[in-house]
Amino acid sequence: MRRAPLDTVGGWDAFNVTEDADLSFRLAANGHKIGFVHPPTQEEAVSILPDWRLQRARWIKGYIQTWDVHMTKPLAPGGVRGCLRFLTLQLTLGITLLSVLFYTPVVLGLPIFAAVLWWVNVPLDIGLTYSLTFLFSISIGCIIGIVGAHRAAKPSLMRSVPAMPLYWLLLFTPALRAFSELPNKRFHWHKTRHGVSRPADLTPLPENPTDYVPLRRFAD
């Protein structure tokens, strides 16, 4: 990354535990664009549940930090760009935080609530709008998974898409941990162990070197 754009947005936040999320919003607010590194970096996914929980707790805590910091000036830098930045902040970090807090209680609590009502002989009345909205949200999340697997050229991952609604249930306890750490461990970084998963099949480099942009070191 060039140093000049980094200086214009206030530098790298060494305390935010998802510093990339915070930095991307600040770059976008100042008119910079963010590109992609090609070919794929083959980042290792966490495959051990305790490590996964700590990683997700760190990510969610970082989302809270980023949302909190950027909501101090929610419409900066003003105008259309400020409005778009505010909307993007809510559609990404805001909705993510709401979903991890309410998805599991709703999905697990609704059957219990329905069973109690059935026991006392009271009908369960859930409006069609609420039902369709919930199903639509679940479907969109699964479609995003399908698109991601397709774009990554890993069709085998599509077999896991039906299990995604169950996977999302696991995010509730990391979310609780993230919120509980805000008062006293706001900047604590949960380290993630790597090198424990089966290595992914490496994507071969393109024959034409102009198909991707290699990383460079910038002196400025």
Stockholm file with secondary structure:
# STOCKHOLM 1.0

chainA/1-220         MRRAPLDTVGGWDAFNVTEDADLSFRLAANGHKIGFVHPPTQEEAVSILPDWRLQRARWIKGYIQTWDVHMTKPLAPGGVRGCLRFLTLQLTLGITLLSVLFYTPVVLGLPIFAAVLWWVNVPLDIGLTYSLTFLFSISIGCIIGIVGAHRAAKPSLMRSVPAMPLYWLLLFTPALRAFSELPNKRFHWHKTRHGVSRPADLTPLPENPTDYVPLRRFAD
#=GR chainA/1-220 SS CCHHHHHHTTCCCSSCTTHHHHHHHHHHHTTCCCCCCSSCCCCCCCCSHHHHHHHHHHHHHHHHHHHHHHTTSTTTTCHHHHHHHHHHHIIIIIHHHHHHHHHHHHHHHHHHHHHHHHHTTCCCCCCHHHHHHHHHHHHHHHHHHHHHHHHTTCGGGGGGGGGHHHHHHTTHHHHHHHHHHTTTCTTCCCCCCCSCSCCCCCCCCCSSGGGSCCCCCCCC
#=GC SS_cons         CCHHHHHHTTCCCSSCTTHHHHHHHHHHHTTCCCCCCSSCCCCCCCCSHHHHHHHHHHHHHHHHHHHHHHTTSTTTTCHHHHHHHHHHHIIIIIHHHHHHHHHHHHHHHHHHHHHHHHHTTCCCCCCHHHHHHHHHHHHHHHHHHHHHHHHTTCGGGGGGGGGHHHHHHTTHHHHHHHHHHTTTCTTCCCCCCCSCSCCCCCCCCCSSGGGSCCCCCCCC
//
